[in-house]
């Protein structure tokens, strides 16, 4: 850390006159003040020239690919700019991800040390859903480190699954239920929820109570099978990409205003975005195994 220059409004020093001089003359005092100011300006310019050295800036800006063992040892008087405790380089993704809920300042998340069990109700699907689901889950696992384990199929409707998770828990049942319904069935569910917003899929998460309110224990995804009929991950509203978006909610991500992220929601989407962006991935990383296990 560089030290700030001294303030320029210091009171004049009250020194006694030299024995061979009378009272200090005004010209000499003015010369002394001018010399003092020039010394300060030169000192500031010298510090700025050191901070603007291109080589130092290149070294700090370039991400390091060296392993810890290859980092040079710190000298006895290291430069503050090259401190060995400087943070690891990461892309600037501030504002490109948000969390659905926080408890005590930390995001609510799943326990990354346990797999998430899931079951599928594809009775309302009009085309095979497994290929896109398998790929979407693989991408979430790669981003978070959290595994998903299938426990088969289910006949549970959204209302039944929601009531069970809310009032009975998930003991011996799948923690994540994925349901495909036709468009009429989807709009009926929205009316039951009192949600007038147009949508083609939604996700609901269930967090614990009391000591467990910092983690999720259940979740439900409902897909409008008619509106998400295009298979794959070709564009933002393809079946696989919509699944990825809803799985992002299940993991704990909220909507963002950056159209280059898959978790964007708004009137000006980037249709070419079909997989997680840099902000999405950073948010998922902070919700996954890098955050540590939960009790």
C-alpha positions as CSV (number, residue, x, y, z in Angstrom):
1,X,0.0,0.0,0.0
2,X,1.4,3.4,-0.9
3,X,1.4,6.1,1.7
4,X,-0.7,9.2,0.9
5,X,1.2,12.5,0.5
6,X,1.2,14.7,3.6
7,X,-1.5,17.4,3.7
8,X,-0.5,20.8,2.3
9,X,-2.1,22.9,5.1
10,X,0.3,22.0,7.9
11,X,1.0,24.9,10.3
12,X,4.4,26.6,9.9
13,X,7.2,25.2,11.9
14,X,8.0,27.4,15.0
15,X,11.8,27.1,14.9
16,X,14.0,29.7,16.7
17,X,16.2,31.9,14.3
18,X,19.8,30.9,13.6
19,X,22.4,32.8,15.8
20,X,23.9,34.5,12.8
21,X,20.6,35.6,11.4
22,X,17.9,37.9,12.5
23,X,14.3,37.3,11.7
24,X,13.6,35.1,8.7
25,X,13.0,37.2,5.6
26,X,9.8,36.8,3.5
27,X,11.7,35.8,0.3
28,X,13.6,33.1,2.0
29,X,10.5,31.7,3.6
30,X,8.7,31.7,0.2
31,X,11.6,29.9,-1.4
32,X,11.4,27.3,1.4
33,X,7.7,26.7,0.8
34,X,8.2,26.5,-2.9
35,X,11.0,23.9,-2.5
36,X,8.8,21.9,-0.2
37,X,5.9,21.9,-2.7
38,X,8.2,20.9,-5.6
39,X,9.6,18.0,-3.5
40,X,6.0,16.7,-2.9
41,X,5.0,17.0,-6.5
42,X,8.2,15.2,-7.7
43,X,7.6,12.4,-5.1
44,X,4.0,11.9,-6.3
45,X,5.1,11.8,-9.9
46,X,7.7,9.2,-9.1
47,X,5.1,7.0,-7.3
48,X,2.7,7.3,-10.3
49,X,5.4,6.4,-12.8
50,X,6.1,3.2,-10.8
51,X,2.4,2.3,-10.6
52,X,2.0,2.8,-14.4
53,X,4.9,0.6,-15.4
54,X,3.6,-1.4,-18.3
55,X,5.5,-4.6,-17.4
56,X,4.1,-4.6,-13.9
57,X,0.5,-4.0,-15.2
58,X,0.9,-6.9,-17.7
59,X,2.0,-9.2,-15.0
60,X,-0.9,-8.4,-12.8
61,X,-3.6,-8.5,-15.5
62,X,-2.5,-11.8,-17.1
63,X,-4.2,-14.9,-15.5
64,X,-1.6,-17.2,-14.1
65,X,-1.6,-20.9,-15.2
66,X,1.3,-21.8,-12.9
67,X,0.9,-24.3,-10.2
68,X,1.6,-23.2,-6.6
69,X,4.9,-24.9,-6.6
70,X,6.1,-22.8,-9.5
71,X,5.3,-19.4,-8.0
72,X,8.6,-17.6,-7.2
73,X,9.3,-17.1,-3.5
74,X,8.5,-13.7,-2.1
75,X,11.5,-11.4,-1.4
76,X,12.2,-10.0,2.0
77,X,10.5,-6.7,1.0
78,X,7.9,-7.6,-1.6
79,X,6.2,-4.9,-3.7
80,X,2.6,-4.5,-2.5
81,X,1.4,-4.8,-6.1
82,X,2.9,-8.2,-6.4
83,X,1.9,-9.5,-3.0
84,X,1.8,-13.4,-2.9
85,X,-1.6,-13.1,-1.2
86,X,-3.2,-11.4,-4.3
87,X,-6.5,-13.0,-5.3
88,X,-6.6,-15.6,-8.1
89,X,-7.7,-14.1,-11.4
90,X,-11.4,-14.7,-12.2
91,X,-13.5,-13.2,-15.0
92,X,-15.5,-10.2,-13.9
93,X,-19.1,-11.5,-13.6
94,X,-20.5,-9.2,-11.0
95,X,-24.2,-8.7,-11.7
96,X,-24.3,-11.6,-14.1
97,X,-25.7,-14.0,-11.5
98,X,-28.1,-13.8,-8.5
99,X,-29.2,-16.2,-5.8
100,X,-32.8,-17.0,-5.1
101,X,-32.5,-16.9,-1.3
102,X,-29.9,-16.0,1.3
103,X,-29.7,-16.9,5.0
104,X,-27.2,-15.2,7.1
105,X,-25.6,-13.6,4.0
106,X,-24.9,-17.0,2.4
107,X,-27.0,-18.4,-0.5
108,X,-29.5,-21.2,0.2
109,X,-28.2,-24.3,-1.6
110,X,-28.2,-28.1,-1.7
111,X,-25.8,-30.2,0.3
112,X,-23.2,-30.8,-2.4
113,X,-21.9,-33.9,-0.6
114,X,-25.1,-35.9,-1.2
115,X,-26.6,-36.8,-4.6
116,X,-30.0,-35.3,-5.6
117,X,-32.5,-38.1,-6.4
118,X,-35.0,-37.4,-9.1
119,X,-38.0,-38.9,-10.8
120,X,-39.8,-38.1,-14.1
121,X,-43.4,-37.8,-15.0
122,X,-43.4,-37.5,-18.8
123,X,-47.0,-38.5,-19.3
124,X,-47.7,-35.2,-21.0
125,X,-44.6,-35.1,-23.2
126,X,-45.1,-35.2,-27.0
127,X,-41.5,-36.3,-27.7
128,X,-38.7,-38.2,-25.8
129,X,-37.4,-36.1,-22.9
130,X,-34.6,-38.3,-21.6
131,X,-31.8,-37.3,-24.0
132,X,-32.1,-33.6,-23.2
133,X,-32.7,-34.2,-19.5
134,X,-29.6,-36.4,-19.3
135,X,-27.4,-33.8,-21.0
136,X,-28.9,-30.9,-18.9
137,X,-28.2,-32.8,-15.7
138,X,-24.6,-33.6,-16.9
139,X,-24.0,-29.9,-17.5
140,X,-25.3,-28.9,-14.0
141,X,-23.1,-31.6,-12.4
142,X,-20.1,-30.3,-14.3
143,X,-20.8,-26.8,-13.0
144,X,-21.5,-27.6,-9.4
145,X,-19.9,-31.0,-8.7
146,X,-23.3,-32.2,-7.4
147,X,-24.5,-35.6,-8.7
148,X,-28.0,-36.6,-9.8
149,X,-29.4,-40.1,-9.3
150,X,-32.5,-41.3,-11.1
151,X,-35.0,-43.3,-9.0
152,X,-37.3,-44.0,-12.0
153,X,-40.6,-42.6,-13.0
154,X,-43.5,-41.2,-11.0
155,X,-47.2,-40.5,-11.6
156,X,-47.3,-37.5,-9.1
157,X,-48.9,-34.4,-10.4
158,X,-47.5,-31.0,-9.5
159,X,-50.1,-30.4,-6.8
160,X,-49.6,-33.8,-5.2
161,X,-45.7,-33.5,-5.3
162,X,-45.9,-29.9,-3.9
163,X,-48.2,-31.0,-1.0
164,X,-46.1,-34.0,-0.2
165,X,-42.9,-32.0,-0.1
166,X,-44.4,-29.2,1.9
167,X,-46.2,-31.2,4.5
168,X,-44.7,-34.7,4.4
169,X,-41.1,-34.2,3.3
170,X,-39.1,-36.4,0.9
171,X,-38.3,-39.4,3.0
172,X,-37.9,-42.4,0.7
173,X,-39.1,-40.2,-2.2
174,X,-37.3,-38.4,-5.0
175,X,-36.1,-34.9,-4.0
176,X,-36.6,-33.5,-7.5
177,X,-39.7,-34.2,-9.6
178,X,-39.8,-33.2,-13.3
179,X,-43.2,-33.1,-14.9
180,X,-44.3,-32.5,-18.5
181,X,-47.8,-31.5,-19.2
182,X,-49.7,-30.2,-22.3
183,X,-50.4,-26.5,-22.7
184,X,-53.9,-26.7,-21.2
185,X,-52.7,-28.6,-18.2
186,X,-49.8,-26.0,-17.8
187,X,-52.2,-23.0,-17.8
188,X,-54.4,-24.7,-15.3
189,X,-51.5,-25.1,-12.9
190,X,-50.6,-21.4,-13.3
191,X,-54.2,-20.4,-12.5
192,X,-54.1,-22.5,-9.3
193,X,-50.9,-20.7,-8.4
194,X,-52.4,-17.3,-9.2
195,X,-49.6,-16.6,-11.5
196,X,-50.7,-14.5,-14.6
197,X,-47.3,-14.1,-16.1
198,X,-46.8,-15.8,-19.5
199,X,-44.3,-18.7,-19.3
200,X,-43.4,-22.0,-20.8
201,X,-41.9,-23.7,-17.7
202,X,-41.4,-23.0,-14.0
203,X,-39.5,-24.4,-11.0
204,X,-40.3,-24.5,-7.3
205,X,-37.7,-25.1,-4.6
206,X,-38.3,-26.3,-1.0
207,X,-36.0,-25.1,1.8
208,X,-35.8,-26.6,5.3
209,X,-37.0,-25.0,8.6
210,X,-35.1,-23.7,11.6
211,X,-31.5,-25.0,11.6
212,X,-32.0,-26.4,8.0
213,X,-33.3,-23.2,6.4
214,X,-30.0,-22.7,4.7
215,X,-30.4,-25.7,2.4
216,X,-32.9,-27.1,-0.1
217,X,-34.4,-30.5,0.4
218,X,-36.8,-30.7,-2.6
219,X,-37.8,-29.1,-5.9
220,X,-40.3,-29.5,-8.8
221,X,-39.9,-28.5,-12.4
222,X,-43.0,-28.3,-14.7
223,X,-42.6,-28.0,-18.4
224,X,-45.2,-26.9,-21.0
225,X,-44.6,-29.8,-23.4
226,X,-46.3,-28.0,-26.4
227,X,-44.3,-24.8,-26.0
228,X,-40.9,-26.6,-25.5
229,X,-41.3,-29.1,-28.3
230,X,-38.1,-28.3,-30.2
231,X,-35.6,-30.8,-28.9
232,X,-31.9,-30.1,-28.1
233,X,-30.0,-27.0,-27.2
234,X,-30.1,-25.1,-30.4
235,X,-31.4,-21.8,-29.0
236,X,-32.7,-20.2,-25.8
237,X,-36.2,-21.7,-25.9
238,X,-35.3,-25.2,-27.2
239,X,-36.3,-28.0,-24.9
240,X,-32.9,-28.7,-23.5
241,X,-32.0,-25.1,-22.9
242,X,-35.3,-24.5,-21.0
243,X,-34.5,-27.5,-18.9
244,X,-31.1,-26.0,-18.1
245,X,-32.7,-22.7,-17.1
246,X,-35.1,-24.4,-14.7
247,X,-32.4,-26.5,-13.2
248,X,-30.5,-23.3,-12.6
249,X,-33.5,-22.2,-10.4
250,X,-33.6,-25.6,-8.7
251,X,-29.9,-25.2,-7.7
252,X,-30.6,-21.7,-6.3
253,X,-30.1,-19.2,-9.1
254,X,-32.5,-16.3,-9.7
255,X,-33.2,-14.3,-12.9
256,X,-30.6,-11.7,-14.1
257,X,-30.8,-8.8,-16.5
258,X,-27.8,-9.8,-18.5
259,X,-29.1,-11.2,-21.8
260,X,-25.9,-13.1,-22.4
261,X,-26.7,-15.4,-19.4
262,X,-29.1,-18.3,-19.7
263,X,-30.8,-17.2,-16.4
264,X,-31.8,-13.9,-18.1
265,X,-35.5,-13.1,-18.0
266,X,-36.9,-10.0,-19.9
267,X,-38.2,-8.6,-23.1
268,X,-34.9,-8.5,-25.0
269,X,-33.4,-12.0,-24.9
270,X,-30.4,-13.1,-26.8
271,X,-31.9,-16.0,-28.7
272,X,-28.5,-17.5,-29.5
273,X,-27.7,-18.1,-25.8
274,X,-28.6,-21.8,-25.3
275,X,-26.3,-22.9,-22.5
276,X,-25.0,-21.5,-19.2
277,X,-22.9,-18.3,-19.6
278,X,-19.9,-17.2,-17.5
279,X,-22.1,-15.5,-14.9
280,X,-24.4,-18.6,-14.6
281,X,-21.4,-20.9,-14.2
282,X,-19.9,-18.7,-11.5
283,X,-23.1,-18.6,-9.6
284,X,-23.5,-22.4,-9.9
285,X,-19.9,-22.9,-8.7
286,X,-20.6,-20.9,-5.6
287,X,-23.7,-23.1,-5.0
288,X,-21.8,-26.4,-5.5
289,X,-19.0,-28.4,-3.9
290,X,-16.6,-25.4,-3.8
291,X,-18.9,-24.0,-1.0
292,X,-18.4,-27.1,1.1
293,X,-20.7,-29.7,2.7
294,X,-23.7,-28.8,4.8
295,X,-24.7,-30.7,7.9
